[in-house]
Amino acid sequence: MEFKRKFGRKKKTKPTKGIFLILLLALALFLWFKAEDIMNALL
């Protein structure tokens, strides 16, 4: 019974955190593909 309560609480996710992670992933992918251009521009 105690375990069910603990896991039940953990299932509540924050939607803003998910959106933030998706944006961060998109930014990381963008930088990954643009890294060469950025390096050429800086150097």
C-alpha positions in Angstrom: 0.0 0.0 0.0 2.8 2.4 0.9 4.6 1.7 -2.4 1.5 2.5 -4.4 1.2 5.9 -2.8 4.9 6.7 -3.5 4.7 5.7 -7.1 1.4 7.5 -7.6 2.9 10.8 -6.5 5.9 10.4 -8.9 3.6 10.0 -11.9 2.5 13.7 -11.8 4.8 15.4 -14.4 5.3 19.1 -14.9 4.4 20.0 -18.5 6.7 23.1 -18.4 9.7 20.9 -17.6 8.9 18.7 -20.7 8.6 21.7 -23.0 11.9 23.1 -21.6 13.7 19.8 -22.3 12.3 19.6 -25.8 13.5 23.2 -26.5 16.9 22.3 -25.0 17.1 19.2 -27.2 16.1 21.2 -30.3 18.8 23.9 -29.5 21.4 21.1 -29.0 20.6 19.6 -32.4 20.6 23.0 -34.1 24.0 23.8 -32.6 25.3 20.3 -33.5 24.5 20.8 -37.2 25.5 24.5 -37.3 28.7 24.0 -35.3 30.9 23.9 -38.5 29.4 27.2 -39.7 29.8 28.8 -36.3 33.4 27.8 -36.0 34.2 29.1 -39.5 32.5 32.4 -38.7 34.5 32.8 -35.4 37.9 31.6 -36.8 
